[in-house]
Amino acid sequence: MAIRSPEPAVALTDLAIGLEAAAFAVLGEVARRRTRGPRPAGAVVESARWFTVFFASTSVAALAGAALHGLVPAAATGSARRRLWRVSLGSIGVAGLSAWCLGAAIALPERLARRVRRTAILAHAVYLVALVRTNPPYSVAIATYLPGSLALGLALVSRMGDQTVRGPALSALAGLGLTFAAAAAQLGRLALHPRLFDHNATYHTIQAVALVCFRRAARRFAAAREPAQSTPVKPAGAGSFPG
């Protein structure tokens, strides 16, 4: 029996974001695990880890949204819809947590960054526990996500004076800018087509481009902040040819 989607454009664009973010999470984790030679500095390890968390949580939120918009009628009130809704809101909260931890890794000394991470993890753990017992509106997840995004933006701006990370910081800022633009389009109900491609589908399309910017930033941060490898000194009289 065929399943008819109540919101096909929204479901498909959510699915596309979910698969895109999942691919970025896997690629980032594989690259981190395959790093050879001297281990990167602590900030590099932390930023790579939290970029992976960001992409993974974004993927889960988008895939849950695809199921909500594509398989479950909006008027449904069953337990399946409530579970999917909580998974989506919880994943958005984890994405907000990753933004706090990314900002701390990028801009703060390691000791202070650890304190910020612990505080953010505790606060978001409380949010996730409360989510199990309640069924809050979407605005609650946005209110949880927004402070971390702003903190990440401030952290990126604070590093603009450092030429070694200016490029990746600009890429991440572009991703944040597009994220806020997408949210503005959603709130303003700006749509490419009022019926076939509504404001939610438009939001997803802009967000897909923002994820590309974040992926570029993740790769460039790791490359920019990895300590230079020293060239080994050849023993005198070894008789080897140069280079």
Secondary structure by P-SEA (a helix, b strand, c coil): cbbbbccaaaaaaaaaaaaaaaaaaaaaaaaaaacccccccaaaaaaaaaaaaaaaaaaaaaaaaaaaacccccccccaaaaaaaaaaaaaaaaaaaaaaaaaaaccccaaaaaaaaaaaaaaaaaaaaaaaaccccaaaaaaaaaaaaaaaaaaaaaaccccccaaaaaaaaaaaaaaaaaaaaaaaccccccccccaaaaaaaaaaaaaaaaaaaaaaaaaaacccccccccccccccccc
